[in-house]
Amino acid sequence: MSLFVGLMSGTSLDGIDAALVEIDAESQPRLLATRATSMPEALREDLLRLCQAERVHFAELAAAEDAFSRLQADAVAQLLADNGTVPERITAIGSHGQTIEHAPWGHDGGPAYTLQLDNPSLLAELTGCCVVADFRRRDLAAGGQAAPLAPAFHEALFRRPNQWQLVLNLGGFANLTLLPPEEVESDVIGFDTGPANVLLDAWHARHRSGRFDVDGAWAASGRVNEALLERLLSEPFFHRPPPRSTGREVFHLDWLGRHLTGQENSEDVQATLAELTAMSVALGVEMARERVDAPPATALIPCGGGAHNRDLLARLARHLPETSLVPSSDWGWPADWLEAGAFAWLAWRRLEGLPGNLPSVTGAAGLRVLGGVYAP
């Protein structure tokens, strides 16, 4: 039995998720404990500014990275203290870092890149644990999108005999995984479908109090603006075949603003954004099925923060009537902790010399061992 800690901070920038994961003798992951550490508002504002900046000073990047890495170390210390676990028992920490920009097609004709702020050397120094980090760039070097990486973990947790299944992560952005039955020789398919919470949260924060729309209640109070929805869905990303991934570089409030006339009711825009997420997921499901000639999936397993959005789940159910929405907790893993768990599992894969990517998902030239190792 080996113990790993997975650390994840997503595009919503609401905090650090830390998961304590056991990998047993049969190589099966089991979630033992979790800890959510809120992002200090000043750091969140700094990171958001960096995500949207045209130019930055190296000192700004260094300061944000230092503060972020120290917050990660605090999250690990709190997680271990809560569970009476000493750092010496941890085989490794898997640290995703904080994505600042993700450009797998490059920018203005330049090379492909993905940038996560992280200082694994400092994290190893502060925690006394081995750290595995920088998971994405090895896949990128092999011609892949470097995202999403979670589908390999979804396969390890949720693939079963006799049923096609979907796993849908609803974080800042939505990514979809289509899992074939164990007995079917078919690729796992996975890709980003578009925005999930990133626009919903930003629009809500602009017009209401609080960072997010609890249960999607505000979206449910509005009416979908069909003309606006059509304009939003004209974005080329939604019609690009996989492999594909995206981020704040494409979808942000300025992007939304370019499609607004200024005459819309704010709650109707929120409803339209929720419908955009549901429709883009449904389009993604259709694309995934077409790639492997799959029947309708038996179940869709929602995870991430959006798994708690009742309005969004209701919209998804309407768009996918042949598929049941099944809580991930029914499979033994809470919806909020799949991504942190994935990076604990990817750290284990790295130390075992096992590949962590799926070429059928990212488009990489082949299987690759992901991440760099930083000794304590």
Beta strands, then each sheet from edge to edge (+ up, - down):
strand 1: 2-9
strand 2: 15-23
strand 3: 29-38
strand 4: 90-103
strand 5: 113-117
strand 6: 131-133
strand 7: 165-170
strand 8: 173-179
strand 9: 189-195
strand 10: 299-303
strand 11: 324-325
strand 12: 372-374
sheet 1: 3+ 2- 1+ 4+ 5-
sheet 2: 3+ 2- 1+ 4+ 6+ 12-
sheet 3: 9+ 8- 7+ 10+ 11+
end
